[in-house]
Amino acid sequence: MRKLASIQKIREVLPIDGADRIELVRVLGWQCVCGKGDFQPGDLCVYFEVDSFLPVREEFEMLRKTSYKNNDFMGEGFRLKTMRFRGQLSQGLVLPLDLLSPLAGSEWVEGDDVTDLLGVREWETPEVVGSMGTFRSGRPTFIPKTDETRVQSMPDLLQEFAGLPYYITTKMDGSSYSIGVQDGEIYYTSHNCTLVDDGNAPFIELVKRLGYAKMLQDYAYDNHLQSIVLQGEFCGAGIQGNRLRLRAPEWFVFTCIINGVRVDFDTLCAVCGIVGVTMVPVEEQGNDLTVAYPTVEDLLARAAGIGYNDTEREGIVIRPKEPVFSNTLSGPLSLKVLNNNYLLNTED
């Protein structure tokens, strides 16, 4: 589970040119703007990640002018997003440990998760039933949710790539959809739900019309597979504002899972070719990520710029070419790096 609110250490305190009342602090791989003199290097703090949705409490009222939201889906609270103050990015919120003094616990240590304790939720927007099809709650257990960890949240992940051949793909700007075949039966899912094949789901109609669904079933049958899953980003008009400026909807595949195990890069490419699906653009391949990009700042610079179809890149996703289990993630090793300029221009 993502630690939206956690105990973290202030790594560095930096001045902001021309600012008398605010300064920068670095936490994990993030930087935040805070009040001048609020923290010293080495202090513990409560850090709230971008996309946290904080409850209405007196301690968070200073966020009302910039961050207050109230809708039928999430209720009311304060949504944290990437912002800029005096020309400096601020990604998240840092508050002193005094915030926790009335609550359970007294001996806080770096890394403690206080998300539930503080009533913090992840900011979400509802999937629209009708325009994207009919959904039912729940997902087949053999189709995992798609999620990548931001490198700023776990900068030590970079070192887990040491010595591993890697590949970098473009993070496509759309919505996550998956096709899965288990024991011959086919399933379609969005990020959170299962899609009903009733003729009203554009994603299902697309993958059926292009033959992807039938080809995946045939591949599973021909290779005597208990299950196979393809996961990708559904992009086009009506999805995330069609920021990729596509003329027609497309599905860009980034993961293949066979019998519950994520496959290697070469197998992913091969399966995509056989089924006929479009794979996410591969931007780079290399032998050691930590040599090519030694720091988080190097990766942030790599994620910036122009990407697919001459549009501003949302970011990049990095994986080892051979799947590696990460003890930090308790799952396959991977990370994503978002383009900060993209975040500033697109976060609502």
GUDODREN-545520 format. One line per 10 residues: their letters; for each residue x, y, z of C-alpha. Coordinates in steps of 0.05 Angstrom, whole numbers, always signed. Layout:
// residues N
a> X/Y/Z ~ ...;
This chain:
// residues 348
mrklasiqki> +0/+0/+0 ~ +23/+70/-16 ~ +45/+111/+44 ~ +7/+175/+33 ~ +26/+202/+101 ~ +89/+178/+136 ~ +144/+197/+184 ~ +205/+220/+145 ~ +271/+256/+157 ~ +287/+326/+131;
revlpidgad> +348/+313/+86 ~ +365/+384/+68 ~ +341/+456/+79 ~ +353/+506/+23 ~ +339/+580/+17 ~ +294/+609/-37 ~ +322/+671/-71 ~ +282/+733/-53 ~ +238/+696/-3 ~ +237/+720/+69;
rielvrvlgw> +184/+673/+97 ~ +191/+607/+60 ~ +246/+558/+43 ~ +256/+490/+11 ~ +263/+424/+47 ~ +280/+357/+16 ~ +245/+294/+39 ~ +260/+226/+7 ~ +267/+247/-66 ~ +216/+304/-61;
qcvcgkgdfq> +222/+377/-47 ~ +171/+419/-10 ~ +162/+492/+6 ~ +152/+506/+80 ~ +157/+563/+130 ~ +226/+591/+142 ~ +258/+560/+204 ~ +204/+506/+211 ~ +255/+450/+203 ~ +328/+434/+209;
pgdlcvyfev> +366/+379/+173 ~ +355/+313/+209 ~ +288/+332/+239 ~ +231/+282/+234 ~ +167/+307/+202 ~ +100/+283/+177 ~ +104/+281/+102 ~ +42/+279/+58 ~ +52/+257/-14 ~ +23/+289/-76;
dsflpvreef> -48/+262/-90 ~ -63/+257/-15 ~ -133/+278/+4 ~ -131/+305/+75 ~ -193/+310/+119 ~ -222/+376/+143 ~ -185/+389/+208 ~ -160/+452/+241 ~ -87/+431/+229 ~ -99/+431/+153;
emlrktsykn> -139/+495/+147 ~ -80/+533/+119 ~ -92/+492/+55 ~ -163/+517/+45 ~ -147/+572/-4 ~ -105/+529/-51 ~ -128/+457/-40 ~ -200/+452/-15 ~ -245/+404/-55 ~ -316/+381/-44;
ndfmgegfrl> -352/+332/-90 ~ -401/+274/-85 ~ -348/+222/-97 ~ -293/+242/-47 ~ -331/+288/-1 ~ -295/+348/+26 ~ -222/+356/+43 ~ -156/+382/+18 ~ -123/+353/-44 ~ -48/+359/-49;
ktmrfrgqls> -19/+369/-119 ~ +46/+395/-150 ~ +50/+470/-142 ~ +101/+525/-152 ~ +120/+580/-103 ~ +171/+634/-120 ~ +192/+592/-179 ~ +204/+529/-137 ~ +166/+464/-142 ~ +130/+440/-80;
qglvlpldll> +108/+368/-82 ~ +71/+348/-20 ~ +66/+376/+50 ~ +112/+373/+110 ~ +86/+386/+181 ~ +119/+378/+249 ~ +111/+316/+292 ~ +69/+358/+340 ~ +11/+341/+293 ~ +12/+271/+321;
splagsewve> +18/+287/+395 ~ -57/+278/+411 ~ -59/+212/+373 ~ -37/+141/+387 ~ +37/+128/+390 ~ +95/+166/+420 ~ +160/+137/+394 ~ +156/+152/+320 ~ +211/+129/+274 ~ +229/+144/+202;
gddvtdllgv> +184/+106/+154 ~ +124/+97/+200 ~ +59/+98/+161 ~ +7/+146/+191 ~ -40/+148/+132 ~ -99/+114/+167 ~ -84/+147/+233 ~ -93/+216/+202 ~ -152/+196/+158 ~ -115/+209/+93;
rewetpevvg> -141/+180/+28 ~ -115/+179/-42 ~ -148/+230/-88 ~ -190/+194/-140 ~ -240/+212/-193 ~ -297/+165/-209 ~ -301/+123/-271 ~ -359/+146/-314 ~ -411/+91/-326 ~ -440/+99/-395;
smgtfrsgrp> -388/+137/-433 ~ -335/+83/-420 ~ -384/+25/-413 ~ -418/-13/-357 ~ -376/-33/-297 ~ -386/-80/-240 ~ -346/-76/-176 ~ -288/-122/-163 ~ -235/-152/-208 ~ -212/-223/-222;
tfipktdetr> -156/-240/-174 ~ -109/-263/-230 ~ -110/-192/-260 ~ -70/-147/-213 ~ -80/-72/-209 ~ -30/-32/-249 ~ +12/+14/-207 ~ +83/+40/-209 ~ +120/+73/-152 ~ +147/+143/-162;
vqsmpdllqe> +222/+146/-153 ~ +215/+207/-107 ~ +174/+166/-59 ~ +227/+111/-54 ~ +293/+138/-80 ~ +330/+77/-54 ~ +295/+36/-108 ~ +345/+66/-157 ~ +401/+26/-124 ~ +362/-39/-133;
faglpyyitt> +374/-30/-208 ~ +449/-32/-199 ~ +481/-80/-249 ~ +414/-99/-281 ~ +400/-90/-356 ~ +340/-44/-360 ~ +292/-12/-409 ~ +254/+54/-407 ~ +185/+63/-437 ~ +142/+125/-447;
kmdgssysig> +88/+133/-395 ~ +26/+141/-438 ~ -27/+190/-417 ~ -92/+151/-414 ~ -130/+101/-370 ~ -107/+32/-349 ~ -144/-27/-380 ~ -128/-101/-381 ~ -149/-164/-418 ~ -142/-231/-382;
vqdgeiyyts> -155/-302/-403 ~ -163/-355/-350 ~ -183/-427/-365 ~ -206/-404/-433 ~ -252/-349/-406 ~ -237/-276/-424 ~ -242/-217/-377 ~ -236/-142/-386 ~ -219/-94/-330 ~ -207/-21/-318;
hnctlvddgn> -161/+3/-262 ~ -212/-11/-208 ~ -270/-51/-239 ~ -291/-106/-286 ~ -322/-85/-352 ~ -387/-118/-375 ~ -385/-142/-448 ~ -454/-114/-466 ~ -434/-75/-528 ~ -428/-9/-490;
apfielvkrl> -354/-10/-472 ~ -310/+26/-523 ~ -248/-11/-498 ~ -279/-80/-507 ~ -307/-61/-575 ~ -238/-36/-597 ~ -199/-98/-576 ~ -252/-144/-605 ~ -255/-107/-671 ~ -179/-108/-677;
gyakmlqdya> -177/-182/-661 ~ -136/-175/-597 ~ -185/-212/-553 ~ -190/-272/-599 ~ -115/-274/-612 ~ -101/-274/-537 ~ -150/-331/-526 ~ -118/-370/-582 ~ -48/-357/-555 ~ -69/-383/-486;
ydnhlqsivl> -100/-445/-517 ~ -42/-460/-565 ~ +9/-454/-509 ~ -33/-491/-456 ~ -33/-432/-409 ~ -76/-430/-347 ~ -77/-355/-351 ~ -48/-296/-389 ~ -58/-222/-378 ~ -41/-162/-421;
qgefcgagiq> -43/-94/-388 ~ -38/-26/-421 ~ -60/+45/-428 ~ -124/+61/-466 ~ -115/+129/-499 ~ -155/+173/-546 ~ -213/+221/-551 ~ -254/+224/-487 ~ -197/+196/-444 ~ -157/+245/-402;
gnrlrlrape> -171/+300/-451 ~ -136/+262/-507 ~ -70/+296/-489 ~ -33/+252/-538 ~ -76/+282/-594 ~ -94/+214/-624 ~ -141/+211/-683 ~ -168/+144/-661 ~ -167/+106/-595 ~ -107/+61/-583;
wfvftciing> -86/+11/-530 ~ -12/+12/-512 ~ +10/-52/-475 ~ +64/-49/-421 ~ +57/-114/-382 ~ +46/-187/-397 ~ +34/-237/-341 ~ +33/-312/-356 ~ +8/-361/-303 ~ +14/-307/-250;
vrvdfdtlca> +85/-286/-266 ~ +107/-222/-302 ~ +147/-240/-364 ~ +215/-212/-387 ~ +224/-157/-438 ~ +237/-203/-497 ~ +176/-246/-483 ~ +133/-183/-474 ~ +155/-159/-543 ~ +143/-228/-573;
vcgivgvtmv> +73/-236/-544 ~ +53/-166/-566 ~ +76/-183/-637 ~ +38/-249/-639 ~ -26/-220/-611 ~ -18/-158/-655 ~ -24/-106/-600 ~ +16/-41/-598 ~ +69/-39/-544 ~ +86/+24/-506;
pveeqgndlt> +143/+61/-540 ~ +211/+36/-516 ~ +256/+98/-509 ~ +320/+67/-484 ~ +355/+3/-465 ~ +418/-2/-423 ~ +462/-45/-379 ~ +460/-8/-312 ~ +411/+46/-294 ~ +453/+71/-236;
vayptvedll> +511/+86/-283 ~ +469/+121/-335 ~ +427/+159/-283 ~ +462/+160/-216 ~ +413/+206/-180 ~ +339/+221/-176 ~ +353/+289/-206 ~ +384/+255/-267 ~ +321/+213/-276 ~ +276/+274/-269;
araagigynd> +315/+308/-324 ~ +308/+245/-366 ~ +233/+245/-357 ~ +224/+317/-380 ~ +213/+339/-452 ~ +173/+319/-513 ~ +149/+248/-522 ~ +97/+210/-563 ~ +64/+247/-621 ~ +104/+310/-605;
teregivirp> +66/+321/-540 ~ +95/+336/-472 ~ +116/+271/-440 ~ +77/+250/-378 ~ +138/+213/-355 ~ +176/+147/-362 ~ +172/+77/-333 ~ +235/+37/-318 ~ +240/-38/-310 ~ +295/-90/-310;
kepvfsntls> +294/-132/-374 ~ +290/-195/-331 ~ +237/-189/-276 ~ +268/-181/-207 ~ +232/-187/-141 ~ +239/-124/-98 ~ +236/-133/-23 ~ +221/-59/-17 ~ +160/-64/-62 ~ +142/-136/-43;
gplslkvlnn> +133/-147/-117 ~ +167/-138/-185 ~ +219/-84/-187 ~ +199/-22/-228 ~ +192/+52/-219 ~ +162/+112/-254 ~ +188/+182/-261 ~ +137/+236/-277 ~ +153/+300/-316 ~ +146/+357/-267;
nyllnted> +126/+406/-322 ~ +71/+358/-342 ~ +45/+356/-271 ~ +43/+431/-265 ~ +5/+438/-330 ~ -45/+381/-322 ~ -63/+371/-248 ~ -132/+397/-234;
